[in-house]
Amino acid sequence: MAEPLLEVRGLTHAFPLGRRAVLRAVDHVSFTLRRGEVLGLVGESGSGKSTIARCVMNLLRPQSGQILYRGIDICDRRAFRANRRTLQAERQIIFQDSGSSLNGRMRVCDIIAEPMRIQHVRPPRGSYRAEAEFQMRYVGLDAGYLDKYPGELSGGQRQRVAIARALSMEPELLVADEPVASLDVSIQAQIINLFRHLQEEHGFSFLFIAHDLAVVEFLCDRVGVLYQGRLVELAPTASLFAAPQHPYTRALLSSIPIPDPRLERARRPLVFEGPLPDGGTWTEVAPEHYVLLEGGGAV
Ligand SMILES: Nc1ncnc2c1ncn2[C@@H]1O[C@H](COP(=O)(O)OP(=O)(O)OP(=O)(O)O)[C@@H](O)[C@H]1O
């Protein structure tokens, strides 16, 4: 089994709500991402997916818990400073809305080359422009777009630029936070196929956040299910889809649209099979298949 690249242990983060209240967005979440693995995190809106992604990328500092990247505790300021170059180069993120995450006043070639410039990486193909052109072609974009601004591109093209930018650093870990959610369905399929192709070719580790279960099933080796900030189930994809153990996972799966009308009629209604638990431990129900029976546990 491949060694762990990312270990998230007891990650907890709460946002202040007014003067006294807090909203616990992520509650004692633990998981491991192995080298070369594609791990999906699914859950409905507000379940804490983006908060986890932002903590993993040091865009947000969790209140408690540990995040180890290659054994480096990235939440420890001293450890982070000592390994800043490695951490910033090897971890890249792709956001849902590249319309707002890409700088609208920069040309595509500068956007793609920016991480290399910031990290003082010598461009392998001689110049930053040549490198940007290579990455663009690699993700299926015509070099004619090099001097365009993001506002002149379609949503799918912008997302390809975001992917090219991330790839320019040859990352070990790619975090994608709902990268196709804002695209048309036909474009979604193209981008998902591109992700799959790139992952197979590069073998990077991939934390893939989505609420579309069909996408996760297609792309991921294992899937973690989040419910109200808690990881309620974590299992290899085939096992999770074939035999979901947690009531919330079952509810989530039963809401997948099924195109065949006969199957659609036979589909289980979206109901919880019992109250959702509120404190306790994880249990292993099959090799590698964990279910949160009660409360915040660790895997
Ligand atoms: N900066 C913030 N301040 C206050 N609350 C926040 C902040 N960011 C997120 N939250 C809240 O934390 C919870 C988890 O949000 P998060 O964005 O991580 O969920 P998500 O699963 O990614 O949702 P979505 O799929 O809608 O992006 C939500 O209730 C959200 O409203």
The ligand as a MOL file (V3000), in Angstrom:
LIG
                    3D

  0  0  0     0  0            999 V3000
M  V30 BEGIN CTAB
M  V30 COUNTS 31 33 0 0 0
M  V30 BEGIN ATOM
M  V30 1 N -16.0760 32.6650 6.4800 0
M  V30 2 C -17.1310 32.0790 7.0390 0
M  V30 3 N -17.7760 32.6650 8.0690 0
M  V30 4 C -18.8400 32.0860 8.6630 0
M  V30 5 N -19.3270 30.8750 8.3000 0
M  V30 6 C -18.7230 30.2460 7.2750 0
M  V30 7 C -17.5980 30.8100 6.5920 0
M  V30 8 N -17.2070 29.9430 5.6200 0
M  V30 9 C -18.0570 28.9040 5.6950 0
M  V30 10 N -18.9530 29.0830 6.6890 0
M  V30 11 C -20.0170 28.1480 7.0810 0
M  V30 12 O -19.3990 26.9110 7.4140 0
M  V30 13 C -20.2020 25.8300 6.9740 0
M  V30 14 C -19.3800 24.9470 6.0640 0
M  V30 15 O -19.0880 25.7130 4.8880 0
M  V30 16 P -18.2720 25.0900 3.6720 0
M  V30 17 O -18.1360 26.1730 2.6520 0
M  V30 18 O -17.0320 24.4550 4.1830 0
M  V30 19 O -19.2740 23.9630 3.1730 0
M  V30 20 P -19.3160 23.2030 1.7820 0
M  V30 21 O -19.6770 21.8000 2.0860 0
M  V30 22 O -18.0680 23.4460 1.0300 0
M  V30 23 O -20.5260 23.9270 1.0710 0
M  V30 24 P -20.7180 24.3200 -0.4920 0
M  V30 25 O -20.8620 23.0060 -1.2270 0
M  V30 26 O -21.9580 25.1370 -0.4890 0
M  V30 27 O -19.4900 25.0830 -0.8850 0
M  V30 28 C -21.4140 26.4390 6.2940 0
M  V30 29 O -22.4830 26.4690 7.2150 0
M  V30 30 C -20.9740 27.8360 5.9480 0
M  V30 31 O -22.0710 28.7330 5.9340 0
M  V30 END ATOM
M  V30 BEGIN BOND
M  V30 1 1 1 2
M  V30 2 1 2 3
M  V30 3 2 2 7
M  V30 4 2 3 4
M  V30 5 1 4 5
M  V30 6 2 5 6
M  V30 7 1 6 7
M  V30 8 1 6 10
M  V30 9 1 7 8
M  V30 10 2 8 9
M  V30 11 1 9 10
M  V30 12 1 10 11
M  V30 13 1 11 12
M  V30 14 1 11 30
M  V30 15 1 12 13
M  V30 16 1 13 14
M  V30 17 1 13 28
M  V30 18 1 14 15
M  V30 19 1 15 16
M  V30 20 2 16 17
M  V30 21 1 16 18
M  V30 22 1 16 19
M  V30 23 1 19 20
M  V30 24 2 20 21
M  V30 25 1 20 22
M  V30 26 1 20 23
M  V30 27 1 23 24
M  V30 28 2 24 25
M  V30 29 1 24 26
M  V30 30 1 24 27
M  V30 31 1 28 29
M  V30 32 1 28 30
M  V30 33 1 30 31
M  V30 END BOND
M  V30 END CTAB
M  END
